[in-house]
Amino acid sequence: MSERRAIVTAAAIVMSGNVASRLLGIVREQVIAYHFGNTAATSAFVAATTVPTMVYDLLIGGAISAALVPVFSEHIAVGRDAELRQVAGTVMALVAVLLTGAALVLIALAPAVVGVLVPGLDPAVQEQAVGLTRLALPAVVFLGVSGVAAALLNARKTFTYPAFSGTMYNLGIIVAAVLFALSLGVTSLVVGVLIGAALHLGLQLSGLRRGMPVLCFNLRHPAVGRILRLYAPVALGLVVSQIGVVIDRNLASRTGDDSLAVLRFATTLVQFPVGMVVTATSTAILPTLSRQATLEPARRVADGRAQVGAVVPVDADADMAGRYTRTLVMGLRVALLMIIPLMVMMIIEREALVRLVFQRGAFSAIGTQRTALAFLFYAPRP
């Protein structure tokens, strides 16, 4: 029961952070809709931010749950925090180097990348997207290092800072848009992305102030190799999903210069219940599942062989396997119980919902109809 209470408490913290982030995300989209609406400028911004998002999702996003949190959790389970700080520091340094290199390459190749991503947009809009892409790419370095820090915090079951990091990111975009939209135009949104990414990282680092990773570059550490091995199969799946993103943007760009803007606003509404329910539940139970699936801490500590590289499988321990199954089933039940009724209600009231949330300023009634139609087809995804 104590473990269940811990999971429920963690889920409540994560859900609170996600609710705040999603609500500010809605406000962010309202600000964008008010100032720029369903226009080519908004589509250029969407194309520009797609590139760093894809890089982050491919190199960091999947690694957090598949590799970083499980490996970090193993070190914590056997009380090797000092070694964990060195491993996390190595991963942070590696991520910073890889993402900086990727950003520099993509900045140089931005015209070609944008040409593949959104070939259907008007040439002037594509040129605008190229400039915005180059400006936005440095944000991926901040977000990547922040992702490693968030994985370390989650492994330590410190959920508050990662849960509210999205709030800081959204706040940066909102403030920049409000202050600079008239003077900088759509460039103000990319300035907001950079500010938000810096705030995102700053919040994670503040959570680690009493256990800051030791920056080093020890690529030969067994835990680093284990992280890479765990991430490899996930990376293959993510490559396929990113190809899907490219195809989605490519086809959408051929249906009008406002198409990417329409899809962005529709996706925002779809992601609200996903972030509020599914992400919160999965993030809260992941460290517990990682321990139950890969470790038997009591046996390892008792025999004096607390070696991270010599994990004792839990398959032989029926009680531990049962606890893993019960935890997983509980998480699935909580997610489904909450998200299905919420999504059905949103589908039924989709046009009224879009009108209520977005239709003001530069966002027109035609934009409402197009966004509601896109939402109808996007909604079953969760």
DAJO-V981338 format. One record per run of one state. SS is the DSSP state (2 for helix, 1 for strand, 0 for the rest). FROM is the first residue (numbers start at 0). TO is the last residue. Records with the same first field share a line. If there is no record, write none. Layout:
SS = FROM-TO + FROM-TO
This chain:
0 = 0-0 + 36-38 + 77-79 + 108-108 + 117-121 + 136-137 + 155-158 + 184-185 + 207-220 + 253-257 + 294-295 + 302-316 + 348-348 + 358-363 + 381-381
2 = 1-35 + 39-76 + 80-107 + 109-116 + 122-135 + 138-154 + 159-183 + 186-206 + 221-252 + 258-293 + 296-301 + 317-347 + 349-357 + 364-380
